[in-house]
């Protein structure tokens, strides 16, 4: 748990997921400057249309034609109370939208990653996993790609975080600690993440820094956001009050998600105490430690050995 310097919040196009209204959000891939212009347009005009398709048609008519060497892809989610949800994919090359699928992927993930993620999502849904737990499971899986496959070389990487829209409300993924560890669970890197005021706070024990990312379309200025949240952030990053703890084993694709029913209460599975200077005390329950050290089994059928564990903290449950 890093407790070092707090970097000044700044407007950024690094956030690829942006709320655009009550119960609505957009994800983008491609040229960040063009995408920022599109997001500003979507936020300003969302309330003036009755469907996402009409909103994207207005976007095309108002901002197009688009530079083919600076392409942008969008996924838009729109929900309202008592109405069917909309999930739409659009790109600036064809200026065509698609809305007939329950899952869309944009960006430049390798083909086997692109194929794995919807299959994994389908299995989660078939297993009747509560909807609020699907998001941290999916982001844990995608975050592991960056650990194991050096996706930064493909201009993919950093923190994977998410949000979901339902019944006219937008909810960021609940506060999450990502723990990258070795097989012996003796070498650990903590990356803590949470969202407040539609800005993303990321704290790393590797750099002993806390950084705040907010999109250029955020209604608050960086100084206003810091005035509202600085004291809270400094207290938060020195606590272990996180809903989800995601353990990613560096050697292989073993991912373990621990959920606390009450993140404000000490858990049995894992506890941390910040010591300062990016250092911390860590206590892991023997049951969880055994799970983290359990080797993967190669089924010999050509499939990629992988395991996702999901546990509820016994004390906090």
N, C-alpha and C positions, 0 to 999 in steps of 0.2 A: 504494500500500500504506500504509494508515494505521498509525501507530505511537503514537497519542496515548493519552489516559487510558483506563483500564480501568474501566468502570462495574460497580458491584457487581451480582452475580447476584441475581435475584429471582424468586420464583415468579410465573408469568404464565399467563394463558389465551390469550395471543396465538399460541402454537404451535397449529397446526391439525392436526398429525400427531403421534401419541403412541404409543409402544410400550406394549402392555398385557401382554405375556408373551413367553416364548421363541418366536420365529417368528411373532408376532402384533402387529398394530398397528391403530389406529383413526384415521380422518380425520373431521373434523366441520365443519359449517357451521351458522350460526344463533346462537341465544342462548348466549353463552359460559358463563354461570353454570349454566344447566341442563345444558349439555354437560359441564362439569366434574364435576357430580354423576354423570352417566351414565358417564363415563370411570372414575371411582373405583369404581363398581359393577362395570364390566366387568373391571377389573384384579383385584378381589377375588374374582370368581366364575368367571373363565375356567377355572381348573383343576378346577372342580366339574362341568363339563358336557362332553359329547363332541361337540358341534357348535355352530357359530355361531348357527344357527337357535334352538336351545334357550336359548342365552345371551341372545339378544334377547327371547325369550318371557319369560324370567325378569325381564329389565329392564323390560318393559312391565307385568308383573304387580306388581313390587315398587315401581316409581317412578311409574307412571301412576295416573290419567289425567293428560295433559300439557296445559299451558296453550296454547290455539291461537294466542294472540298472541305466544308465545315459542317458535316452532318450532325444531326441531333436525333436521338430516340427518346420518346416519352412513354411512361405508363402513368395513367391517371386513375385514381380511385375516388368515386363520388358517392356519398351516402346521405340519406335524409330520413327522418323519423317516419316509419311506416311505408317507405317506398323501396322498390328493388334497388340493390346496390349496382353501380356501374364500375366495370374494370375495362379500360381501353388502352390499347397500344397504338402509337402513332410515330411516324418517322418523317423527317424533313426531305428525304429523297423522293419518296413516292407521294407524300402528303396524303396518304391513305390511313385510315384507322381500322382496327380490328377489335371486336367486342364479343366474340363468340367463344371465348375460352375462359376457364377458371384460373389459368396460370399463364403469365407472360414473363419472358426473360429478355433483358436488353444488355448491351455491353459486349465485352470480348472474352467471356469465359471460354475455356477450352470445351470442345464438344462433349467430352465425357463428363465434365462438370455440369454442363447444361442439361444433359440427359439424366444425371443422377438426381439433381435437385427436385424436379417435378415427380419423379418416381418415389423419392423419399417423402415428399409432401403427401402424395397419395396414400402411402402406407400409414402415415400419421393419422390422416383423416379416417381411413378404414379402421384404425385401431381405436376410434372414438376418444382421441386425446382432447381434453378441454381446449377450447379455442384460444384462451389466453396463454396456453403452454406451447402452442404450435410455433408462435413467433420466436421465442428464445431457442427452441430446438432447431429451427431452420437457420437462424443467424449463427448458432454454434457450429453447425455443419459448414456453412459458407466461410466462417472465420477460420476454420481448420484448413481450408484450401490455401489461404495465405501463409499459414505456418508450414505446410508440407510441400507445397508446389512452387514456391518462389514466384508468386503471381505478380510481385512488384515489377519483375522484368517485362510483364505484359501490360504495364500501367494499371494494374489492379492491386489493391492492397489496403493497408491501414485498418481502421476499425470498421467492423461490420455491425451495424445497429439497425433497428427497424421501428416501424409504427404500424398501427392498424386503424382502420376507419369503420365505424359501425353506428347506425341509427343517428346520423348527424353529429357524431362526436369523433374526435381524433385522439388517439392514445399512443404516446411513445412507448417503446419497450421499457419495461420496468428496470430499475437500477440493477446493473450487472457487473460482476467482477469476472474478468477473464484471467485464468491462471494457466500459463504455459509452463509445463514441467517435464522433467526427464523421467525415465522408467523407475528410478529409485525414489522419485519425489524429493530429491535433495537440492535440485537447482530450479528455482522458481522465478518467474517474471509475472508481476501483477499489472493488468491494465484495467482500470476501473472506468466505467462509463455510465452517465446518466444525463437526462435531458430536463432542463427547466427553461421556461420562457421560450420554447422552440429553438433553443441553442443546445449544442452538444458539448458536454464537459468530459474531457478525457484526461486521465491521470495515470502515469506510467512509473513503475518502480525502476525501470531500466534507465530512464532519463532524470528521474526525480523532478518532474515538471507536471504542472497542470495546465492544460490548454483549453480554451473555449472557442468553439466554432459556431458561427451564426451566419445564415445566408444573407445575402445583400438585400433580400426582400423582407427581412424581419422588421416589424413595426418599431422596435426599440433600436436606438443607437447603441453602439458598444458601451459608451459611458453610462447610458441609462440602465443597460442590462447589468453592468458591474455594480452600480449603485444599489440595485435591487437584490442582487444575489451573491456579492462577494463574501460576506460573513458566512452565509449558508454553505457555500462551496468549500471554504477553508475548514469548516467544521465537518462537512460530509466526508471529505477525502481522508480525514484522520479517524474515521469510524469504520466499522465493518457492517454497517446497516444497508445491506444490499439484498434484494429479493432473490436474484439468481447468481449462482457461482458456477462458472463454466470452466471445467478443467480440460485442457487440450494437451495430450501427450505429444511431445516434439518428435519422437522417433517413429511413430506410426499413427494411424487414424483411430485412436481411442479417445472418445469425447464423453465427458461425464458432466451432466447438468444437475445441480442441487438447488432445490427451491425451498425457501423459507416462507412459511405461511405468514409469519410476522417478522419482517426484517429488522424491526427495532429491538427484538429480543435476542439474547445470545443463543446461538445454535449448538447442537450437539455434534454435527458433522464437521463443521469448520468454524474457527474463530481466529481473528487477527487483531493485533494491537500494534498501532503505528509507533515507531520509535524515533522517526525523523530521519532526514537525509536519505530518503528512499528505502529505509530499512524497516523491518517489521518482525514481530513474533507471530508464528503461525502454529496453531494446534489443529490436527486432523484426527478424527475418530478412527479407531482401528478398523472398523468395518469399511469406511470410505477409503482408507489407505490401502487395504487389500484390493478393493475394486480398481483403484488407480494403477496398481502394480500388476494387475492380472493381464497376462499376455493375450494377444489376439490369436485366433485359430484360423489357419489357412485351410479352407474346405477342399482345396485341390480341384476346383471346378472352373478355374480361370477368373473367378470373381475377385474383386479387390477386398482384402481383409479390412474390416471396419466394424466398429461397435459404438453405438450411442447408448449410454446409460442415463436414466432419469430417476432421481431419488428425491423424496420429500424429507426434509430435515425432521427427525423424530421429535425433537423437543419443540420446535417452532410450529409443528403441524397441528 
